[in-house]
Amino acid sequence: MRYTIVIERAPENYAAYVPDLPGCIATGATEEDATREIREAIRLHIESLRQNGEPVPEPQCTATVVEVAAAAG
């Protein structure tokens, strides 16, 4: 499965979450660390859902980066 992740820069580290898996979050000192950690968090999250007999959400989200011109002012 391929899930979309969001990585945000925090003052001291990076945080990552998965919009399709509420509560699935991770942090890391770098973007690469956060990506590695969220990959493991996804694996554990799905494993937990299955163990508890809950459905595993299919990936629904996508992401696109858009460029926006700064407003004059």
C-alpha positions in Angstrom: 0.0 0.0 0.0 1.1 3.6 -0.7 -0.1 6.1 1.8 0.3 9.9 1.5 2.3 11.4 4.4 2.6 15.0 5.4 5.9 16.2 7.0 5.9 19.5 8.9 9.0 21.4 10.2 8.7 22.1 13.9 11.1 24.3 15.9 13.2 21.3 17.1 12.4 18.5 14.6 10.1 17.2 11.9 6.7 15.7 12.4 4.9 13.4 10.1 1.4 12.1 9.9 -0.9 10.1 7.6 -4.2 11.7 6.7 -5.8 8.3 5.8 -4.7 6.8 9.2 -5.9 9.1 12.0 -3.6 9.0 15.0 -0.6 7.6 13.0 2.2 10.1 13.7 5.9 10.1 14.1 8.8 12.6 14.6 12.4 12.7 13.6 15.4 15.0 13.9 15.5 15.3 10.1 13.0 14.8 7.2 14.7 11.5 6.5 14.3 10.4 10.1 10.7 11.4 10.2 10.0 9.5 6.9 11.7 6.4 8.3 9.8 6.6 11.5 6.4 7.2 9.9 7.0 4.2 7.6 7.4 2.1 10.8 4.4 3.8 12.5 2.2 2.9 9.5 3.3 -0.7 9.6 2.6 -0.9 13.4 -0.7 1.0 13.0 -2.0 -1.4 10.3 -0.8 -4.4 12.4 -2.8 -3.0 15.4 -5.9 -2.5 13.3 -5.8 -6.0 12.0 -5.2 -7.5 15.5 -8.2 -5.7 16.8 -10.4 -6.8 13.9 -10.8 -3.2 12.6 -10.8 -2.4 8.9 -7.6 -1.0 7.3 -8.4 2.2 5.4 -7.5 2.1 1.8 -5.3 5.0 0.7 -7.5 7.9 -0.5 -5.4 11.0 -0.1 -3.0 12.5 -2.6 -0.9 15.6 -2.4 0.4 18.1 -4.9 2.8 21.0 -4.4 1.7 24.2 -6.0 3.6 27.4 -6.6 1.8 30.7 -5.7 3.1 34.1 -6.7 3.5 36.4 -3.7 0.9 39.2 -3.5 2.3 42.6 -4.3 2.3 44.9 -1.4 
